[in-house]
Amino acid sequence: MEKEDIKQVLLKILEVQLEYQLRAIRQLQGKPDSEPIPTPKRGKRRQSIVDLCLKILTEEGKPLHVNELALRLQQRFGRLTDRDTLSSALAKKARRGILLRQSAPATFTLIDSKEDHHETT
């Protein structure tokens, strides 16, 4: 280590030590430690694969096969996904009747779309 590096390390150690001492003194005096550190706000939530598929199905207005959905996810949003994973996630929503239904094997459509002729019971 060079002399300047050693000096910087020692100064940093002293700075940390003094910060701890000041914090201890303030606690003994009953003063607040210091201003609370603001937590950084999280960025915009990344949309899930299902959300993006719903967007695609809404724009298309017709049933799409999982292979077609996976291809469009990659082309439009740059999201690579496994066909089986996508099919499983969409089928789970369809079974619960949330926003879409399965119109044929591995083919999904929005519940309220023009192409949805399924009678609800």
Buried (B, 14 or more C-beta within 10 A) or exposed (E): EEEEEEEEEEEEEEEEEEEEEEEEEEEEEEEEEEEEEEEEEEEEEEEEBBEBBBBBBEEBEEBBBBEBBBEBBEEEBEBEBEBEEBBEBBBEBBEEEEBBBBBEEBBBBBEEBEEBEEEEE
